[in-house]
Amino acid sequence: MIMRINSKSFLKKGLLIFSIISYFILAGCVSTIPHDGEVELNEELELRIQGNISLYESKNEVMESTTDSLLADGVTHNEAVQIALLNNPSIKAMYAHLRVASADVLKAVVPGNPSLHASVLQGNGSGGPKTVVSLEQNLLDILLIPMKKQFADIEFERVRSELGHEILSQIAEVRKTYYRLQGEQEKLLLFEKIVDAVSAEAEMAKRQFEAGNVNSLDLSSHMAVSYETELLQKESQNEVSKLKEQLRRLLGFPGNRENFEIDKGLHPIPDAEPALEELSALALTSRLDLKAAHKQLAALKQSLPLARWESFTSVDMGVEKEEELLGPTVKIGVPLFNRGGISTAQLKARIKEEEFRIEALEQDIVTEIRIIYSELMNLREKIKFYEDIIIPSKNKVVEASQKQYNFMLIGVYSLLQVKKEEIQANREYIDLIAQYWIKKVSLEKAAGQFNLISAL
């Protein structure tokens, strides 16, 4: 808006009118701004996370007490997810970024500030100086607010979906680390039992050697197995400590949280898995990164009308008064050289590019699920093979070898060798169970759901 006046009273009235109009424009803009999006993001996450989960809220003051209550007993994998959602600083940063994106929506729909210009003109005649004041406002900024608002809303939804996908990725990492720790703790319990048994055998061998019933080679063999088992136990203890620190970091615990414990013992694998076709179809409707890509495409399409207006750099309207003359004024940027065709063509190319990216992402999602599903089923077969054949056969071999050793039909080296093989088989079995649950988390993440699969 451009106004030129030589009357102080007219200037005051004009400024008052303009201020009132600007107030209502800005008030209308602000009234259309959404809140920070926490509620909508939490609703998206609740649909995809198993169990009764309390999600992070920036204004929640009881999160610390909630965490303390969850740590009272051994933390389950669902409780680990709950604690991470309330405490992990990376997740808190994502919620903070959501509020930044909300502010971007506000910036997009608020018109630019007007410009105030003043000058004093001194003539050669006897007349006094003339004061000229101009107040300029780009009307195009106001006219395009509805389209900018729609574009900003879509962009905000895209950011919210991307943040939701990142939060789910954090949850997947929490659960994978949880199962790694759980598997290593189970191996540590196995080593503790074996160390006790092997140490007792080594002590008995010492007494037999002192009594002259066994030779030095047999004694050395028993002692070597005892040392090897103790070394494996220490390695497992170190791995447990390392995984516990990693889980502590993912849960967002400070350094003073030293004594939290998780459930001991991996759960047995379920009897069945969901169908591959169901998982592929589920992923194409649930993956938040795919939803964000569709929002990106929608935002590009929404910005197409804005690109057509790019050639009109400004549309200023107002009133001009000088001496006895009064009338409206219009100033329009003439699209002589830049008519918006280049920007429009570029935007159409970006739309086509994004469509191809979405198609590629959908194919990648389906392929990822098929690969993970195949690996999961292979793990199921291996676990079943160990449960039905490997573990029972190793146990029978050890029992038979122990009887033959007692009757002096085989030497101590043969007995210790079959016991080593039994220990190795049990270690491999525990590793397979842990790998299964880790792979299951990968499948859930690929499908974009952490509740339907885990519920089986």
Kinemage of the C-alpha trace (Angstrom):
@kinemage 1
@onewidth
@group {chain A} dominant
@subgroup {mainchain}
@vectorlist {calphas} color= white
{ca met a 1} P 0.000 0.000 0.000
{ca ile a 2} L 1.400 3.444 -0.909
{ca met a 3} L 0.128 6.642 0.689
{ca arg a 4} L 1.547 10.096 0.187
{ca ile a 5} L 0.208 12.821 2.368
{ca asn a 6} L 1.020 16.346 3.407
{ca ser a 7} L -1.322 16.429 6.323
{ca lys a 8} L -0.401 15.217 9.783
{ca ser a 9} L -4.018 14.472 10.632
{ca phe a 10} L -4.419 12.410 7.480
{ca leu a 11} L -1.219 10.530 8.326
{ca lys a 12} L -2.471 9.687 11.794
{ca lys a 13} L -5.810 8.479 10.460
{ca gly a 14} L -4.098 6.455 7.748
{ca leu a 15} L -1.738 4.815 10.204
{ca leu a 16} L -4.637 4.015 12.512
{ca ile a 17} L -6.683 2.448 9.720
{ca phe a 18} L -3.700 0.518 8.433
{ca ser a 19} L -2.862 -0.736 11.923
{ca ile a 20} L -6.432 -1.977 12.428
{ca ile a 21} L -6.438 -3.764 9.073
{ca ser a 22} L -3.020 -5.301 9.749
{ca tyr a 23} L -4.167 -6.462 13.169
{ca phe a 24} L -7.124 -8.362 11.756
{ca ile a 25} L -5.012 -9.853 8.970
{ca leu a 26} L -2.395 -11.100 11.395
{ca ala a 27} L -5.001 -12.279 13.893
{ca gly a 28} L -6.672 -14.283 11.153
{ca cys a 29} L -3.348 -15.820 10.180
{ca val a 30} L -2.436 -16.773 13.713
{ca ser a 31} L -5.852 -18.295 14.326
{ca thr a 32} L -5.216 -20.778 11.535
{ca ile a 33} L -1.901 -21.996 12.966
{ca pro a 34} L -1.996 -25.562 14.317
{ca his a 35} L -0.549 -26.470 17.687
{ca asp a 36} L 2.891 -28.005 17.897
{ca gly a 37} L 1.715 -31.397 16.557
{ca glu a 38} L 2.634 -33.546 19.571
{ca val a 39} L -0.877 -34.962 19.855
{ca glu a 40} L -1.043 -36.004 16.197
{ca leu a 41} L 2.473 -37.479 16.294
{ca asn a 42} L 1.680 -39.455 19.422
{ca glu a 43} L -1.501 -40.761 17.824
{ca glu a 44} L 0.544 -41.977 14.847
{ca leu a 45} L 2.999 -43.723 17.163
{ca glu a 46} L 0.313 -45.298 19.340
{ca leu a 47} L -1.088 -47.015 16.261
{ca arg a 48} L 2.296 -48.599 15.603
{ca ile a 49} L 3.676 -49.483 19.049
{ca gln a 50} L 2.698 -52.537 21.041
{ca gly a 51} L 1.153 -52.269 24.475
{ca asn a 52} L -0.135 -49.463 26.673
{ca ile a 53} L 2.616 -46.908 26.054
{ca ser a 54} L 2.844 -43.402 27.510
{ca leu a 55} L 4.473 -41.128 24.950
{ca tyr a 56} L 6.665 -38.108 25.542
{ca glu a 57} L 4.930 -34.821 26.237
{ca ser a 58} L 6.911 -31.618 26.608
{ca lys a 59} L 4.669 -30.423 29.450
{ca asn a 60} L 4.570 -33.735 31.339
{ca glu a 61} L 6.060 -33.315 34.827
{ca val a 62} L 5.652 -36.893 36.082
{ca met a 63} L 7.933 -38.671 33.616
{ca glu a 64} L 10.694 -39.187 36.209
{ca ser a 65} L 8.341 -40.946 38.624
{ca thr a 66} L 7.011 -43.083 35.761
{ca thr a 67} L 10.557 -44.171 34.925
{ca asp a 68} L 11.311 -45.005 38.560
{ca ser a 69} L 8.230 -47.214 38.801
{ca leu a 70} L 9.250 -49.115 35.655
{ca leu a 71} L 12.686 -49.799 37.137
{ca ala a 72} L 11.287 -51.338 40.317
{ca asp a 73} L 11.526 -54.863 38.844
{ca gly a 74} L 13.272 -56.321 35.826
{ca val a 75} L 12.600 -54.159 32.774
{ca thr a 76} L 10.676 -55.919 29.993
{ca his a 77} L 11.229 -55.071 26.328
{ca asn a 78} L 7.991 -53.058 26.262
{ca glu a 79} L 9.033 -51.178 29.395
{ca ala a 80} L 12.407 -50.452 27.798
{ca val a 81} L 10.571 -48.846 24.882
{ca gln a 82} L 8.445 -46.865 27.342
{ca ile a 83} L 11.495 -45.574 29.218
{ca ala a 84} L 13.239 -44.577 25.977
{ca leu a 85} L 10.195 -42.659 24.792
{ca leu a 86} L 10.183 -40.652 28.017
{ca asn a 87} L 13.922 -40.140 28.537
{ca asn a 88} L 15.957 -40.513 25.356
{ca pro a 89} L 17.351 -37.042 24.543
{ca ser a 90} L 17.432 -37.799 20.807
{ca ile a 91} L 13.691 -38.473 20.878
{ca lys a 92} L 13.135 -35.296 22.903
{ca ala a 93} L 15.096 -33.399 20.240
{ca met a 94} L 12.753 -34.767 17.576
{ca tyr a 95} L 9.739 -33.455 19.477
{ca ala a 96} L 11.503 -30.095 19.805
{ca his a 97} L 12.124 -30.058 16.054
{ca leu a 98} L 8.408 -30.616 15.562
{ca arg a 99} L 7.777 -27.341 17.351
{ca val a 100} L 10.321 -25.678 15.054
{ca ala a 101} L 8.360 -26.971 12.060
{ca ser a 102} L 5.173 -25.602 13.624
{ca ala a 103} L 6.790 -22.174 13.815
{ca asp a 104} L 7.693 -22.476 10.124
{ca val a 105} L 3.981 -22.781 9.367
{ca leu a 106} L 3.380 -19.501 11.180
{ca lys a 107} L 6.163 -17.794 9.238
{ca ala a 108} L 4.729 -19.013 5.937
{ca val a 109} L 1.318 -17.403 6.406
{ca val a 110} L 2.314 -14.082 7.966
{ca pro a 111} L 2.694 -11.355 5.318
{ca gly a 112} L 5.825 -9.294 5.107
{ca asn a 113} L 6.040 -6.152 7.192
{ca pro a 114} L 5.087 -2.863 5.527
{ca ser a 115} L 7.733 -0.270 4.728
{ca leu a 116} L 7.469 3.303 5.987
{ca his a 117} L 9.267 6.026 4.028
{ca ala a 118} L 9.403 9.741 4.879
{ca ser a 119} L 10.976 12.695 3.095
{ca val a 120} L 10.965 16.473 3.469
{ca leu a 121} L 10.960 18.519 0.247
{ca gln a 122} L 12.119 22.121 0.263
{ca gly a 123} L 11.019 24.297 -2.684
{ca asn a 124} L 12.600 27.463 -4.113
{ca gly a 125} L 9.497 29.535 -3.492
{ca ser a 126} L 8.242 31.162 -0.376
{ca gly a 127} L 6.264 28.114 0.679
{ca gly a 128} L 7.380 26.015 3.587
{ca pro a 129} L 8.775 22.494 3.353
{ca lys a 130} L 6.519 19.708 2.219
{ca thr a 131} L 6.509 16.429 4.104
{ca val a 132} L 5.850 13.257 2.089
{ca val a 133} L 5.241 9.940 3.865
{ca ser a 134} L 4.843 6.589 2.091
{ca leu a 135} L 3.568 3.385 3.661
{ca glu a 136} L 4.035 0.360 1.371
{ca gln a 137} L 2.559 -3.087 1.668
{ca asn a 138} L 2.835 -5.894 -0.879
{ca leu a 139} L -0.750 -6.954 -1.450
{ca leu a 140} L 0.363 -10.145 -3.179
{ca asp a 141} L 1.670 -11.461 0.153
{ca ile a 142} L -1.846 -11.241 1.549
{ca leu a 143} L -3.598 -12.627 -1.527
{ca leu a 144} L -1.387 -15.731 -1.561
{ca ile a 145} L -1.822 -16.530 2.150
{ca pro a 146} L -4.464 -19.276 1.583
{ca met a 147} L -2.220 -21.129 -0.882
{ca lys a 148} L 0.831 -20.652 1.334
{ca lys a 149} L -1.154 -21.939 4.291
{ca gln a 150} L -2.128 -25.128 2.455
{ca phe a 151} L 1.470 -25.679 1.356
{ca ala a 152} L 2.795 -25.070 4.887
{ca asp a 153} L 0.272 -27.485 6.411
{ca ile a 154} L 1.298 -30.254 4.016
{ca glu a 155} L 4.975 -29.574 4.668
{ca phe a 156} L 4.318 -29.724 8.413
{ca glu a 157} L 2.633 -33.112 8.025
{ca arg a 158} L 5.634 -34.322 6.016
{ca val a 159} L 8.041 -33.283 8.768
{ca arg a 160} L 5.822 -34.929 11.379
{ca ser a 161} L 5.803 -38.210 9.460
{ca glu a 162} L 9.580 -38.116 9.012
{ca leu a 163} L 10.078 -37.532 12.736
{ca gly a 164} L 7.691 -40.379 13.519
{ca his a 165} L 9.748 -42.678 11.292
{ca glu a 166} L 12.943 -41.623 13.084
{ca ile a 167} L 11.355 -42.247 16.487
{ca leu a 168} L 10.276 -45.726 15.397
{ca ser a 169} L 13.840 -46.348 14.218
{ca gln a 170} L 15.056 -45.393 17.698
{ca ile a 171} L 12.537 -47.802 19.206
{ca ala a 172} L 13.798 -50.581 16.926
{ca glu a 173} L 17.372 -49.922 18.064
{ca val a 174} L 16.273 -50.069 21.715
{ca arg a 175} L 14.623 -53.439 21.212
{ca lys a 176} L 17.533 -54.886 19.219
{ca thr a 177} L 20.010 -53.862 21.925
{ca tyr a 178} L 17.648 -55.251 24.559
{ca tyr a 179} L 17.573 -58.674 22.861
{ca arg a 180} L 21.355 -58.672 22.340
{ca leu a 181} L 21.811 -58.006 26.047
{ca gln a 182} L 19.232 -60.601 26.974
{ca gly a 183} L 20.961 -63.223 24.821
{ca glu a 184} L 24.399 -62.407 26.226
{ca gln a 185} L 23.067 -62.587 29.778
{ca glu a 186} L 21.658 -66.032 29.041
{ca lys a 187} L 25.041 -67.170 27.711
{ca leu a 188} L 26.668 -65.764 30.845
{ca leu a 189} L 24.337 -67.857 33.008
{ca leu a 190} L 25.296 -70.886 30.907
{ca phe a 191} L 29.003 -70.188 31.416
{ca glu a 192} L 28.537 -69.736 35.158
{ca lys a 193} L 26.970 -73.194 35.426
{ca ile a 194} L 29.666 -74.718 33.228
{ca val a 195} L 32.471 -73.037 35.175
{ca asp a 196} L 31.113 -74.467 38.415
{ca ala a 197} L 30.928 -77.968 36.916
{ca val a 198} L 34.331 -77.791 35.194
{ca ser a 199} L 36.001 -76.353 38.292
{ca ala a 200} L 34.616 -79.233 40.348
{ca glu a 201} L 35.949 -81.731 37.799
{ca ala a 202} L 39.352 -80.023 37.798
{ca glu a 203} L 39.491 -80.148 41.586
{ca met a 204} L 38.610 -83.852 41.513
{ca ala a 205} L 41.330 -84.441 38.903
{ca lys a 206} L 43.858 -82.787 41.218
{ca arg a 207} L 42.955 -85.144 44.031
{ca gln a 208} L 43.060 -88.150 41.683
{ca phe a 209} L 46.473 -87.026 40.429
{ca glu a 210} L 47.760 -86.705 43.966
{ca ala a 211} L 46.426 -90.191 44.655
{ca gly a 212} L 48.144 -91.482 41.516
{ca asn a 213} L 44.906 -92.410 39.711
{ca val a 214} L 45.385 -90.063 36.741
{ca asn a 215} L 48.474 -88.924 34.912
{ca ser a 216} L 49.714 -85.378 34.419
{ca leu a 217} L 48.263 -85.202 30.886
{ca asp a 218} L 44.754 -85.865 32.141
{ca leu a 219} L 45.194 -83.288 34.885
{ca ser a 220} L 46.498 -80.699 32.428
{ca ser a 221} L 43.558 -81.355 30.100
{ca his a 222} L 41.063 -80.758 32.906
{ca met a 223} L 42.839 -77.583 33.982
{ca ala a 224} L 43.007 -76.276 30.380
{ca val a 225} L 39.242 -76.706 29.942
{ca ser a 226} L 38.676 -74.964 33.277
{ca tyr a 227} L 40.807 -71.984 32.223
{ca glu a 228} L 39.176 -71.773 28.796
{ca thr a 229} L 35.715 -71.782 30.346
{ca glu a 230} L 36.646 -69.058 32.816
{ca leu a 231} L 38.007 -66.964 29.937
{ca leu a 232} L 34.743 -67.381 28.025
{ca gln a 233} L 32.861 -66.321 31.149
{ca lys a 234} L 34.943 -63.144 31.473
{ca glu a 235} L 34.457 -62.320 27.790
{ca ser a 236} L 30.715 -62.746 28.236
{ca gln a 237} L 30.771 -60.507 31.323
{ca asn a 238} L 32.558 -57.790 29.322
{ca glu a 239} L 30.026 -58.091 26.508
{ca val a 240} L 27.148 -57.822 28.988
{ca ser a 241} L 28.678 -54.655 30.461
{ca lys a 242} L 29.139 -53.119 27.002
{ca leu a 243} L 25.580 -53.927 25.877
{ca lys a 244} L 24.202 -52.643 29.153
{ca glu a 245} L 25.951 -49.311 28.578
{ca gln a 246} L 24.550 -49.137 25.061
{ca leu a 247} L 21.053 -49.843 26.351
{ca arg a 248} L 21.505 -47.264 29.117
{ca arg a 249} L 22.350 -44.638 26.502
{ca leu a 250} L 19.335 -45.561 24.367
{ca leu a 251} L 17.064 -45.388 27.400
{ca gly a 252} L 18.402 -41.918 28.177
{ca phe a 253} L 19.685 -42.798 31.633
{ca pro a 254} L 22.247 -40.531 33.293
{ca gly a 255} L 25.419 -41.997 34.748
{ca asn a 256} L 23.890 -42.532 38.189
{ca arg a 257} L 21.557 -45.264 36.916
{ca glu a 258} L 23.894 -48.165 37.594
{ca asn a 259} L 21.684 -50.955 38.872
{ca phe a 260} L 18.821 -51.327 36.436
{ca glu a 261} L 18.124 -54.896 35.345
{ca ile a 262} L 16.239 -56.450 32.447
{ca asp a 263} L 14.269 -59.681 32.260
{ca lys a 264} L 16.552 -62.688 32.161
{ca gly a 265} L 15.977 -65.380 29.586
{ca leu a 266} L 14.925 -65.056 25.963
{ca his a 267} L 11.320 -65.871 25.190
{ca pro a 268} L 10.683 -68.902 22.982
{ca ile a 269} L 9.823 -68.126 19.402
{ca pro a 270} L 6.110 -68.068 18.473
{ca asp a 271} L 4.426 -70.974 16.727
{ca ala a 272} L 3.620 -69.027 13.546
{ca glu a 273} L 4.504 -65.939 11.555
{ca pro a 274} L 2.209 -63.553 9.663
{ca ala a 275} L 1.869 -64.105 5.935
{ca leu a 276} L 4.399 -62.375 3.715
{ca glu a 277} L 1.685 -60.816 1.540
{ca glu a 278} L -0.014 -59.326 4.600
{ca leu a 279} L 3.258 -57.768 5.754
{ca ser a 280} L 3.951 -56.233 2.349
{ca ala a 281} L 0.468 -54.752 2.162
{ca leu a 282} L 0.744 -53.525 5.764
{ca ala a 283} L 4.033 -51.770 5.077
{ca leu a 284} L 2.668 -49.836 2.109
{ca thr a 285} L -0.036 -48.349 4.337
{ca ser a 286} L 1.915 -47.998 7.613
{ca arg a 287} L 5.442 -46.877 6.778
{ca leu a 288} L 5.813 -43.274 7.912
{ca asp a 289} L 8.756 -42.591 5.596
{ca leu a 290} L 6.521 -43.556 2.678
{ca lys a 291} L 3.791 -41.323 4.057
{ca ala a 292} L 6.315 -38.490 4.292
{ca ala a 293} L 7.287 -39.050 0.655
{ca his a 294} L 3.633 -38.785 -0.404
{ca lys a 295} L 3.358 -35.551 1.601
{ca gln a 296} L 6.426 -34.244 -0.182
{ca leu a 297} L 4.741 -34.962 -3.515
{ca ala a 298} L 1.555 -33.247 -2.333
{ca ala a 299} L 3.573 -30.210 -1.217
{ca leu a 300} L 5.222 -29.949 -4.638
{ca lys a 301} L 1.852 -30.101 -6.354
{ca gln a 302} L 0.472 -27.492 -3.970
{ca ser a 303} L 3.385 -25.163 -4.730
{ca leu a 304} L 2.629 -25.258 -8.467
{ca pro a 305} L 0.043 -22.425 -8.307
{ca leu a 306} L 2.508 -20.376 -6.255
{ca ala a 307} L 5.126 -20.788 -8.978
{ca arg a 308} L 2.741 -19.337 -11.546
{ca trp a 309} L 2.484 -16.189 -9.422
{ca glu a 310} L 6.249 -15.859 -9.142
{ca ser a 311} L 6.443 -13.546 -12.165
{ca phe a 312} L 4.329 -10.964 -10.308
{ca thr a 313} L 7.008 -9.845 -7.876
{ca ser a 314} L 4.757 -7.318 -6.179
{ca val a 315} L 1.233 -5.926 -6.261
{ca asp a 316} L 1.029 -2.688 -4.259
{ca met a 317} L -2.232 -0.826 -3.900
{ca gly a 318} L -3.079 2.317 -2.003
{ca val a 319} L -4.185 5.900 -2.163
{ca glu a 320} L -2.246 9.035 -2.954
{ca lys a 321} L -3.104 12.542 -1.866
{ca glu a 322} L -1.246 15.611 -2.931
{ca glu a 323} L -2.589 19.118 -2.676
{ca glu a 324} L -6.204 18.930 -3.809
{ca leu a 325} L -5.811 15.644 -5.705
{ca leu a 326} L -6.888 12.319 -4.241
{ca gly a 327} L -7.046 8.903 -5.908
{ca pro a 328} L -6.063 5.231 -5.783
{ca thr a 329} L -2.657 3.956 -6.832
{ca val a 330} L -1.581 0.557 -8.167
{ca lys a 331} L 1.947 -0.728 -8.679
{ca ile a 332} L 2.390 -4.138 -10.328
{ca gly a 333} L 5.585 -5.919 -11.233
{ca val a 334} L 5.369 -6.481 -15.003
{ca pro a 335} L 6.209 -10.077 -16.083
{ca leu a 336} L 8.190 -8.932 -19.087
{ca phe a 337} L 11.226 -11.234 -18.898
{ca asn a 338} L 10.341 -13.795 -16.239
{ca arg a 339} L 6.822 -15.059 -16.824
{ca gly a 340} L 7.079 -17.974 -14.431
{ca gly a 341} L 7.412 -20.611 -17.146
{ca ile a 342} L 10.867 -21.752 -16.078
{ca ser a 343} L 9.876 -22.235 -12.442
{ca thr a 344} L 6.692 -24.018 -13.431
{ca ala a 345} L 8.548 -26.394 -15.757
{ca gln a 346} L 11.169 -27.048 -13.086
{ca leu a 347} L 8.500 -27.802 -10.517
{ca lys a 348} L 6.705 -30.197 -12.857
{ca ala a 349} L 9.997 -32.031 -13.375
{ca arg a 350} L 10.474 -32.265 -9.605
{ca ile a 351} L 6.948 -33.663 -9.259
{ca lys a 352} L 7.722 -36.365 -11.796
{ca glu a 353} L 11.017 -37.075 -10.019
{ca glu a 354} L 9.233 -37.447 -6.674
{ca glu a 355} L 6.680 -39.814 -8.204
{ca phe a 356} L 9.508 -42.050 -9.400
{ca arg a 357} L 11.164 -41.832 -5.964
{ca ile a 358} L 7.946 -42.988 -4.309
{ca glu a 359} L 7.663 -45.865 -6.744
{ca ala a 360} L 11.282 -46.853 -6.018
{ca leu a 361} L 10.704 -46.588 -2.264
{ca glu a 362} L 7.645 -48.841 -2.467
{ca gln a 363} L 9.663 -51.430 -4.369
{ca asp a 364} L 12.511 -51.167 -1.854
{ca ile a 365} L 10.089 -51.674 1.039
{ca val a 366} L 8.580 -54.805 -0.477
{ca thr a 367} L 12.042 -56.183 -1.312
{ca glu a 368} L 13.323 -55.420 2.194
{ca ile a 369} L 10.407 -57.264 3.757
{ca arg a 370} L 10.865 -60.285 1.489
{ca ile a 371} L 14.587 -60.533 2.339
{ca ile a 372} L 14.078 -60.115 6.093
{ca tyr a 373} L 11.157 -62.539 6.054
{ca ser a 374} L 13.282 -65.163 4.286
{ca glu a 375} L 16.075 -64.705 6.830
{ca leu a 376} L 13.575 -64.966 9.683
{ca met a 377} L 12.123 -68.208 8.362
{ca asn a 378} L 15.648 -69.581 7.927
{ca leu a 379} L 16.363 -68.788 11.573
{ca arg a 380} L 13.157 -70.571 12.580
{ca glu a 381} L 14.308 -73.695 10.739
{ca lys a 382} L 17.738 -73.579 12.380
{ca ile a 383} L 16.234 -73.125 15.836
{ca lys a 384} L 13.877 -76.031 15.271
{ca phe a 385} L 16.793 -78.159 14.043
{ca tyr a 386} L 18.827 -77.341 17.155
{ca glu a 387} L 15.875 -78.025 19.462
{ca asp a 388} L 14.923 -81.352 17.872
{ca ile a 389} L 18.281 -82.756 16.786
{ca ile a 390} L 21.490 -80.910 17.680
{ca ile a 391} L 20.949 -80.247 21.400
{ca pro a 392} L 19.433 -83.672 22.239
{ca ser a 393} L 22.147 -85.509 20.275
{ca lys a 394} L 24.945 -83.558 21.984
{ca asn a 395} L 23.433 -84.324 25.374
{ca lys a 396} L 23.263 -88.045 24.546
{ca val a 397} L 26.878 -88.050 23.335
{ca val a 398} L 28.059 -86.424 26.560
{ca glu a 399} L 26.084 -88.888 28.696
{ca ala a 400} L 27.429 -91.865 26.786
{ca ser a 401} L 30.985 -90.515 26.817
{ca gln a 402} L 30.811 -89.909 30.566
{ca lys a 403} L 29.781 -93.534 31.115
{ca gln a 404} L 32.588 -94.802 28.892
{ca tyr a 405} L 35.092 -92.579 30.688
{ca asn a 406} L 33.898 -93.902 34.048
{ca phe a 407} L 34.565 -97.439 32.780
{ca met a 408} L 37.940 -96.288 31.372
{ca leu a 409} L 36.877 -97.045 27.796
{ca ile a 410} L 37.869 -93.572 26.545
{ca gly a 411} L 40.403 -91.035 27.695
{ca val a 412} L 39.773 -87.700 29.345
{ca tyr a 413} L 40.606 -85.824 26.135
{ca ser a 414} L 37.715 -87.486 24.287
{ca leu a 415} L 35.339 -86.709 27.146
{ca leu a 416} L 36.368 -83.071 27.316
{ca gln a 417} L 36.094 -82.714 23.556
{ca val a 418} L 32.453 -83.811 23.463
{ca lys a 419} L 31.705 -81.515 26.417
{ca lys a 420} L 33.233 -78.606 24.489
{ca glu a 421} L 31.011 -79.447 21.541
{ca glu a 422} L 27.968 -79.505 23.832
{ca ile a 423} L 28.887 -76.076 25.223
{ca gln a 424} L 29.368 -74.715 21.712
{ca ala a 425} L 26.003 -76.096 20.582
{ca asn a 426} L 24.225 -74.413 23.495
{ca arg a 427} L 26.009 -71.115 22.759
{ca glu a 428} L 24.956 -71.305 19.117
{ca tyr a 429} L 21.376 -72.100 20.117
{ca ile a 430} L 21.191 -69.038 22.387
{ca asp a 431} L 22.686 -66.905 19.612
{ca leu a 432} L 20.050 -68.170 17.183
{ca ile a 433} L 17.213 -67.262 19.552
{ca ala a 434} L 18.655 -63.764 20.063
{ca gln a 435} L 19.169 -63.364 16.293
{ca tyr a 436} L 15.573 -64.396 15.712
{ca trp a 437} L 14.179 -61.662 17.963
{ca ile a 438} L 16.552 -59.070 16.516
{ca lys a 439} L 15.477 -60.072 13.018
{ca lys a 440} L 11.856 -59.920 14.147
{ca val a 441} L 12.374 -56.311 15.190
{ca ser a 442} L 13.870 -55.594 11.755
{ca leu a 443} L 10.781 -57.102 10.156
{ca glu a 444} L 8.486 -55.010 12.335
{ca lys a 445} L 10.429 -51.882 11.456
{ca ala a 446} L 10.257 -52.739 7.743
{ca ala a 447} L 6.485 -53.221 8.052
{ca gly a 448} L 6.077 -49.960 9.984
{ca gln a 449} L 4.271 -51.681 12.856
{ca phe a 450} L 5.482 -52.822 16.268
{ca asn a 451} L 2.176 -54.186 17.545
{ca leu a 452} L 0.486 -56.553 15.077
{ca ile a 453} L 3.491 -58.826 14.609
{ca ser a 454} L 4.570 -58.917 18.247
{ca ala a 455} L 1.038 -59.767 19.297
{ca leu a 456} L 1.258 -63.195 17.673
